[in-house]
């Protein structure tokens, strides 16, 4: 991120700012406190398989990048839209706050299920665990953001 002083895209959210650094293939969640959680993902066969399992299709490098960008953004969007709080995963990873592993795993499962549903149009099969997935509000509010995001960073 030091080669380029400004991100390709910066999305201000209620509890943080989400940044995309396209040339570096890096994303970052930046909290007002300055705590930052940055992420990148290598284009490997394992990461391609993971992206495909989330419903992504297309060239391997593209689906790995898209999976990373949308996954990290969804942590923040779902926490804000569904729970009106910051992402527990991003807070813990940035060092801003600590949340127990079981709460972070719960959030991870929700993000992965949302990616699957958004990309395949099929139910992830988790309504008992995540009743909010039965509501259409989260898709109405989140899917358009993902579409606009991808136009900017593809």
C-alpha positions in Angstrom: 0.0 0.0 0.0 3.0 2.3 0.4 3.7 2.5 -3.4 0.3 4.3 -3.9 -0.7 6.8 -1.3 -4.4 6.5 -2.0 -6.6 3.5 -2.3 -8.4 2.7 -5.6 -11.7 2.8 -3.8 -12.7 4.0 -0.3 -16.1 3.2 1.0 -17.1 5.1 4.2 -19.3 3.0 6.4 -20.9 3.6 9.8 -18.2 2.0 11.9 -15.2 1.9 9.5 -13.9 2.7 6.1 -13.4 -0.1 3.6 -10.5 0.4 1.2 -9.5 -1.4 -2.0 -5.9 -1.2 -3.3 -6.3 -2.8 -6.7 -2.7 -2.7 -7.9 -1.6 -4.4 -4.7 -4.5 -6.8 -4.6 -5.2 -5.8 -1.0 -8.2 -4.6 0.9 -8.3 -2.9 4.3 -10.8 -2.2 7.0 -9.8 1.0 8.7 -11.5 2.1 12.0 -11.7 5.7 13.1 -9.2 4.8 15.8 -6.6 4.0 13.1 -6.7 0.3 13.8 -6.5 -1.5 10.5 -7.1 -5.0 9.2 -5.6 -5.6 5.8 -6.0 -8.7 3.7 -4.7 -10.2 0.5 -5.2 -13.7 -1.1 -2.8 -15.5 -3.4 -4.0 -17.0 -6.7 -3.6 -20.6 -5.7 -5.5 -23.7 -6.7 -6.9 -24.0 -3.1 -8.1 -20.4 -3.2 -9.7 -20.9 -6.6 -11.5 -24.0 -5.3 -12.7 -22.0 -2.2 -14.0 -19.2 -4.5 -15.8 -21.7 -6.7 -17.4 -23.2 -3.6 -18.8 -19.7 -2.8 -20.3 -19.6 -6.3 -17.8 -17.5 -8.1 -17.1 -18.3 -11.8 -14.6 -17.1 -14.3 -10.8 -17.0 -14.6 -9.0 -18.1 -11.4 -7.2 -14.9 -10.6 -10.4 -12.9 -11.1 -12.6 -15.1 -8.8 -9.9 -15.2 -6.1 -9.7 -11.4 -6.1 -13.4 -10.9 -6.2 -14.0 -13.4 -3.4 -11.5 -11.6 -1.2 -12.9 -8.1 -1.9 -16.5 -9.2 -1.4 -15.7 -11.4 1.6 -13.9 -8.7 3.6 -16.5 -6.0 2.7 -19.4 -8.4 3.7 -17.9 -8.7 7.1 -18.5 -5.0 7.6 -21.8 -4.7 5.7 -23.5 -7.6 7.4 -22.4 -6.5 10.8 -23.8 -3.0 10.1 -26.9 -3.8 8.2 -28.0 -6.8 10.3 -26.7 -6.1 13.7 -25.8 -2.3 13.8 -22.3 -2.9 15.1 -18.8 -3.2 13.7 -17.5 -6.5 12.5 -16.2 -8.7 15.3 -13.7 -10.3 13.0 -12.3 -7.0 11.7 -12.1 -5.6 15.2 -10.2 -8.6 16.5 -7.9 -8.9 13.5 -7.1 -5.2 13.6 -6.3 -5.3 17.3 -9.0 -2.8 18.1 -10.9 -5.2 20.3 -11.0 -8.9 21.2 -14.0 -11.1 20.5 -14.0 -14.8 21.4 -13.3 -17.3 18.6 -16.8 -18.7 18.6 -18.3 -15.3 17.9 -15.8 -14.8 15.0 -16.5 -18.2 13.6 -20.2 -17.4 13.7 -19.6 -14.2 11.7 -17.4 -16.1 9.2 -20.2 -18.6 8.6 -22.6 -15.8 8.0 -20.3 -14.1 5.5 -19.6 -17.4 3.6 -23.3 -18.2 3.5 -24.2 -14.8 2.2 -21.5 -15.1 -0.5 -22.9 -18.4 -1.6 -26.5 -17.1 -1.7 -25.6 -13.9 -3.6 -23.5 -15.8 -6.2 -25.7 -18.8 -6.8 -29.2 -17.5 -6.0 -29.6 -20.7 -3.9 -30.4 -20.9 -0.2 -27.3 -21.7 1.8 -29.5 -23.9 4.1 -28.9 -22.0 7.3 -32.2 -20.2 8.2 -32.4 -21.8 11.7 -28.9 -20.5 12.5 -29.2 -17.2 10.7 -32.9 -16.2 10.6 -32.0 -12.8 9.1 -31.2 -14.6 5.9 -34.9 -15.2 5.4 -35.5 -11.5 5.1 -35.0 -9.8 1.8 -33.8 -6.5 3.3 -30.1 -7.5 3.6 -30.0 -8.5 -0.1 -31.7 -5.3 -1.1 -29.2 -3.2 0.8 -26.0 -5.2 0.1 -26.2 -6.7 -3.4 -26.3 -3.3 -5.1 -23.2 -2.2 -3.2 -21.3 -5.2 -4.3 -22.3 -4.7 -7.9 -21.1 -1.0 -7.8 -17.9 -2.0 -6.0 -17.0 -4.6 -8.6 -17.4 -2.1 -11.4 -14.8 0.1 -9.8 -12.2 -2.5 -8.9 -12.5 -5.3 -11.5 
